[in-house]
């Protein structure tokens, strides 16, 4: 059975977290009247999607007023973990399409998904999936929110880039050795 949620005109979409740095669960939430879906993402997915959307938007006309209600709403329990994310911009519609699937597509490129299959945003054979058609303003706010959440976590180690843990950090670049304490 396929659970595909299609949001053609979402009222809001946002990233959020539950928990404290080092133990946070990253979430994506999208809402339309009568429908709300929350899914789980990895921190690296939120960071990559935020950076990609920011780069995509650089080449487009400046967005209007950005949404400011970016907090998660109840229920905040994720329905499934996201395994695959795809995005593209439709110039004719002036909309950004975001697809989040529970499982990765089999051996097909994004170009095949979007150009050879115009009905990709209709209910398909994949497992659980979200299809969002968003404005540049919504996507801009989402990218900013995602970047802020990622940066609000533990600071990165200046040597290896992995997060610094308050309990200690065995940096692979130092082979487990620490500088002498002064």
C-alpha positions in Angstrom: 0.0 0.0 0.0 1.3 3.5 -0.9 0.9 6.5 1.3 1.6 9.5 -0.9 0.9 13.0 0.5 0.6 15.7 -2.1 0.8 19.4 -0.9 0.1 21.6 -3.9 -0.4 24.8 -1.9 1.1 24.2 1.6 0.2 26.7 4.3 3.5 26.1 6.0 6.5 23.9 6.0 9.4 23.9 8.3 12.3 22.0 9.9 12.5 21.5 13.6 14.2 19.4 16.2 13.3 17.4 19.3 15.9 16.9 22.0 19.2 18.6 23.0 22.3 19.0 20.9 24.1 15.7 20.4 20.8 13.8 20.8 18.5 15.8 18.5 16.0 14.3 16.1 15.5 16.4 13.0 12.1 16.8 11.6 10.4 18.2 8.5 6.7 19.2 8.8 4.3 20.4 6.1 0.7 21.4 6.4 -2.3 22.2 4.4 -5.9 22.7 5.7 -6.9 19.3 7.2 -3.5 17.6 6.6 -0.2 17.6 8.4 2.7 15.3 7.9 5.9 15.1 10.0 8.9 13.0 8.9 12.3 12.3 10.3 15.5 13.5 8.6 19.1 13.1 9.5 21.1 16.3 10.3 23.2 15.8 7.2 20.1 15.7 5.1 18.7 18.9 6.6 22.1 20.6 6.0 22.5 19.3 2.4 18.9 20.3 1.5 19.2 23.7 3.0 22.5 24.4 1.2 21.1 23.1 -2.1 18.0 25.2 -1.9 20.0 28.3 -1.0 22.2 27.8 -4.0 19.2 27.2 -6.2 17.5 30.4 -5.0 20.6 32.5 -5.7 19.9 32.4 -9.4 16.2 33.2 -9.1 14.5 36.6 -8.6 14.5 37.8 -5.0 11.6 36.3 -3.0 9.0 38.5 -1.3 8.1 38.4 2.4 9.3 35.2 4.0 7.0 33.2 6.4 8.0 33.8 10.0 6.0 31.0 11.7 8.6 28.3 11.5 8.0 26.4 14.8 6.8 22.8 14.7 3.2 22.2 15.5 1.7 19.1 17.3 1.9 16.2 16.5 5.7 16.2 16.3 6.0 12.4 16.1 7.6 11.5 12.7 5.6 9.1 10.5 8.6 7.7 8.8 12.4 8.3 8.2 13.2 10.0 4.9 15.7 8.0 2.7 15.6 10.0 -0.6 15.1 13.7 -1.4 14.7 15.2 -4.8 14.1 18.9 -5.7 13.7 21.0 -8.9 12.5 24.4 -9.9 9.7 24.9 -12.5 10.2 28.2 -14.2 6.7 28.2 -15.8 5.0 27.8 -12.5 7.6 29.7 -10.5 7.5 26.9 -7.9 10.0 24.6 -6.2 9.1 20.9 -6.1 10.4 18.8 -3.2 10.0 15.0 -3.0 10.8 13.1 0.2 10.5 9.3 0.0 10.7 6.6 2.6 12.9 4.5 0.3 15.4 5.5 -2.4 14.3 5.2 -6.1 15.8 2.2 -8.0 18.4 3.1 -10.6 16.7 6.2 -11.9 18.1 9.7 -12.2 16.3 12.8 -11.2 16.1 13.8 -14.9 14.3 10.5 -15.7 11.9 11.0 -12.8 10.9 14.5 -13.7 11.2 14.8 -17.5 10.1 11.4 -18.6 7.3 11.0 -16.1 5.1 14.1 -15.8 2.8 12.2 -13.4 5.6 11.6 -10.8 3.8 13.9 -8.4 0.7 11.7 -8.6 0.3 8.7 -6.3 2.9 6.2 -7.3 4.1 2.7 -6.5 6.8 3.7 -3.9 6.4 3.4 -0.2 5.5 6.4 1.8 6.2 9.8 0.2 5.6 13.5 0.4 5.3 15.7 -2.7 5.4 19.5 -2.0 5.0 22.3 -4.5 6.2 25.4 -2.7 6.8 29.1 -3.4 10.2 30.7 -3.4 9.4 32.4 -0.2 8.5 29.2 1.6 11.7 27.5 0.3 13.8 30.5 1.3 12.5 30.4 4.8 13.0 26.6 4.9 16.6 26.9 3.8 17.3 29.6 6.4 15.6 27.6 9.2 17.5 24.4 8.3 20.9 26.2 8.3 20.1 27.8 11.7 19.1 24.5 13.2 22.2 22.7 12.0 24.5 25.5 13.2 22.7 25.6 16.6 24.1 22.1 17.4 27.5 21.2 18.8 30.4 23.1 17.4 32.7 21.3 14.9 36.2 20.2 15.8 38.7 22.5 14.0 40.8 19.5 13.0 38.3 16.9 11.8 35.0 18.7 11.5 33.1 16.1 13.6 31.0 17.6 16.4 32.7 18.4 19.7 31.2 16.6 22.6 31.2 18.1 26.1 32.3 14.7 27.5 35.4 14.6 25.3 36.3 14.2 21.6 38.6 11.4 20.2 39.7 13.3 17.1 40.7 10.9 14.3 43.2 13.5 13.1 45.1 13.3 16.3 44.9 9.5 16.4 43.3 9.7 19.9 46.1 11.9 21.4 45.2 15.1 23.1 47.3 18.2 23.4 48.8 18.7 26.9 46.6 20.7 29.3 48.1 23.9 30.6 
